[in-house]
């Protein structure tokens, strides 16, 4: 299961990064919440997605 987005160098799910990427989002609430949970942005494909997905472009973080 290590080849999932949550373990990829292109995946960023920090609340501050998501709020910066989607201006105005934090006016509704925080980028971290029950709806967003651990979802994040793939900086390679410019997608907002679940951390449990994976793709052929996976590169381990770190």
Steps between C-alpha positions, in 0.01 A plus 500: 500500500799735496442594135198714590482877454540564872856362472587680172737796471250683276214481752443791738217494753615774735201721588698820438601382150143403407363831634766689298413299187126560538468861620184555703471137605579582860208744509278190499710316758846353519647297216514219753162370600276197483437560130865557404662266754841404359424597138755716327640632177712313253752765397599300191149459356330804662227283652323512835461139603482231765827398662419133441515520123812422302635538149784400269689822580542415869832608651569428867515807723822582678 
